[in-house]
Amino acid sequence: MTIRLSVHRAAVACALAAVLALPATGDDMPADVEALSAAWDAAFNQGDADAVAAMYAEDARVVAGDGTVRDGRAEIRALFQGFMDSGFGQHAIAVSQVKGTDDLVFMTGDWSGVGGDGNAYGGKIVTIHQRQADGSWATVLHMWN
């Protein structure tokens, strides 16, 4: 079981590294943001809070559906680890709009998932991604309802 989990985490880490390096300009921008969202879903659904947190800038902000604010990777990691620990899973992001520049991209869409109670949940999502000095992308703001 431990080896299997390690292999999954390694696969998510490789996919994440490839996705974060994608350019998000012109006609490729929607596909690139789709790939970022898919990598986020994969990391979350595999229960890898470290990989999820790595997708955020060090000074990122998350505004959760209940209005609470988490600042910085450590708080963001703890927030999503809490969701994972509660049994929340099957998370899926459906991108509906992508706009931006070479260095700043925002996405709006829908999210869905299944809670530890077995109930389906969902709502709207907004993310803003910023190109980092090394050329990769990091989420700087993530909000949902």
Secondary structure as a PSIPRED ss2 file (coil, helix, strand):
# PSIPRED VFORMAT (PSIPRED V4.0)

   1 M C   1.000  0.000  0.000
   2 T H   0.000  1.000  0.000
   3 I H   0.000  1.000  0.000
   4 R H   0.000  1.000  0.000
   5 L H   0.000  1.000  0.000
   6 S H   0.000  1.000  0.000
   7 V H   0.000  1.000  0.000
   8 H H   0.000  1.000  0.000
   9 R H   0.000  1.000  0.000
  10 A H   0.000  1.000  0.000
  11 A H   0.000  1.000  0.000
  12 V H   0.000  1.000  0.000
  13 A H   0.000  1.000  0.000
  14 C H   0.000  1.000  0.000
  15 A H   0.000  1.000  0.000
  16 L H   0.000  1.000  0.000
  17 A H   0.000  1.000  0.000
  18 A H   0.000  1.000  0.000
  19 V H   0.000  1.000  0.000
  20 L H   0.000  1.000  0.000
  21 A C   1.000  0.000  0.000
  22 L C   1.000  0.000  0.000
  23 P C   1.000  0.000  0.000
  24 A C   1.000  0.000  0.000
  25 T C   1.000  0.000  0.000
  26 G H   0.000  1.000  0.000
  27 D H   0.000  1.000  0.000
  28 D H   0.000  1.000  0.000
  29 M H   0.000  1.000  0.000
  30 P H   0.000  1.000  0.000
  31 A H   0.000  1.000  0.000
  32 D H   0.000  1.000  0.000
  33 V H   0.000  1.000  0.000
  34 E H   0.000  1.000  0.000
  35 A H   0.000  1.000  0.000
  36 L H   0.000  1.000  0.000
  37 S H   0.000  1.000  0.000
  38 A H   0.000  1.000  0.000
  39 A H   0.000  1.000  0.000
  40 W H   0.000  1.000  0.000
  41 D H   0.000  1.000  0.000
  42 A H   0.000  1.000  0.000
  43 A H   0.000  1.000  0.000
  44 F H   0.000  1.000  0.000
  45 N H   0.000  1.000  0.000
  46 Q C   1.000  0.000  0.000
  47 G C   1.000  0.000  0.000
  48 D C   1.000  0.000  0.000
  49 A H   0.000  1.000  0.000
  50 D H   0.000  1.000  0.000
  51 A H   0.000  1.000  0.000
  52 V H   0.000  1.000  0.000
  53 A H   0.000  1.000  0.000
  54 A H   0.000  1.000  0.000
  55 M C   1.000  0.000  0.000
  56 Y E   0.000  0.000  1.000
  57 A E   0.000  0.000  1.000
  58 E E   0.000  0.000  1.000
  59 D E   0.000  0.000  1.000
  60 A E   0.000  0.000  1.000
  61 R E   0.000  0.000  1.000
  62 V E   0.000  0.000  1.000
  63 V E   0.000  0.000  1.000
  64 A C   1.000  0.000  0.000
  65 G C   1.000  0.000  0.000
  66 D C   1.000  0.000  0.000
  67 G C   1.000  0.000  0.000
  68 T C   1.000  0.000  0.000
  69 V E   0.000  0.000  1.000
  70 R E   0.000  0.000  1.000
  71 D E   0.000  0.000  1.000
  72 G H   0.000  1.000  0.000
  73 R H   0.000  1.000  0.000
  74 A H   0.000  1.000  0.000
  75 E H   0.000  1.000  0.000
  76 I H   0.000  1.000  0.000
  77 R H   0.000  1.000  0.000
  78 A H   0.000  1.000  0.000
  79 L H   0.000  1.000  0.000
  80 F H   0.000  1.000  0.000
  81 Q H   0.000  1.000  0.000
  82 G H   0.000  1.000  0.000
  83 F H   0.000  1.000  0.000
  84 M H   0.000  1.000  0.000
  85 D H   0.000  1.000  0.000
  86 S C   1.000  0.000  0.000
  87 G C   1.000  0.000  0.000
  88 F C   1.000  0.000  0.000
  89 G E   0.000  0.000  1.000
  90 Q E   0.000  0.000  1.000
  91 H E   0.000  0.000  1.000
  92 A E   0.000  0.000  1.000
  93 I E   0.000  0.000  1.000
  94 A E   0.000  0.000  1.000
  95 V E   0.000  0.000  1.000
  96 S E   0.000  0.000  1.000
  97 Q E   0.000  0.000  1.000
  98 V E   0.000  0.000  1.000
  99 K E   0.000  0.000  1.000
 100 G E   0.000  0.000  1.000
 101 T C   1.000  0.000  0.000
 102 D C   1.000  0.000  0.000
 103 D C   1.000  0.000  0.000
 104 L E   0.000  0.000  1.000
 105 V E   0.000  0.000  1.000
 106 F E   0.000  0.000  1.000
 107 M E   0.000  0.000  1.000
 108 T E   0.000  0.000  1.000
 109 G E   0.000  0.000  1.000
 110 D E   0.000  0.000  1.000
 111 W E   0.000  0.000  1.000
 112 S E   0.000  0.000  1.000
 113 G E   0.000  0.000  1.000
 114 V E   0.000  0.000  1.000
 115 G C   1.000  0.000  0.000
 116 G C   1.000  0.000  0.000
 117 D C   1.000  0.000  0.000
 118 G C   1.000  0.000  0.000
 119 N C   1.000  0.000  0.000
 120 A E   0.000  0.000  1.000
 121 Y E   0.000  0.000  1.000
 122 G E   0.000  0.000  1.000
 123 G E   0.000  0.000  1.000
 124 K E   0.000  0.000  1.000
 125 I E   0.000  0.000  1.000
 126 V E   0.000  0.000  1.000
 127 T E   0.000  0.000  1.000
 128 I E   0.000  0.000  1.000
 129 H E   0.000  0.000  1.000
 130 Q E   0.000  0.000  1.000
 131 R E   0.000  0.000  1.000
 132 Q C   1.000  0.000  0.000
 133 A C   1.000  0.000  0.000
 134 D C   1.000  0.000  0.000
 135 G C   1.000  0.000  0.000
 136 S C   1.000  0.000  0.000
 137 W E   0.000  0.000  1.000
 138 A E   0.000  0.000  1.000
 139 T E   0.000  0.000  1.000
 140 V E   0.000  0.000  1.000
 141 L E   0.000  0.000  1.000
 142 H E   0.000  0.000  1.000
 143 M E   0.000  0.000  1.000
 144 W E   0.000  0.000  1.000
 145 N C   1.000  0.000  0.000
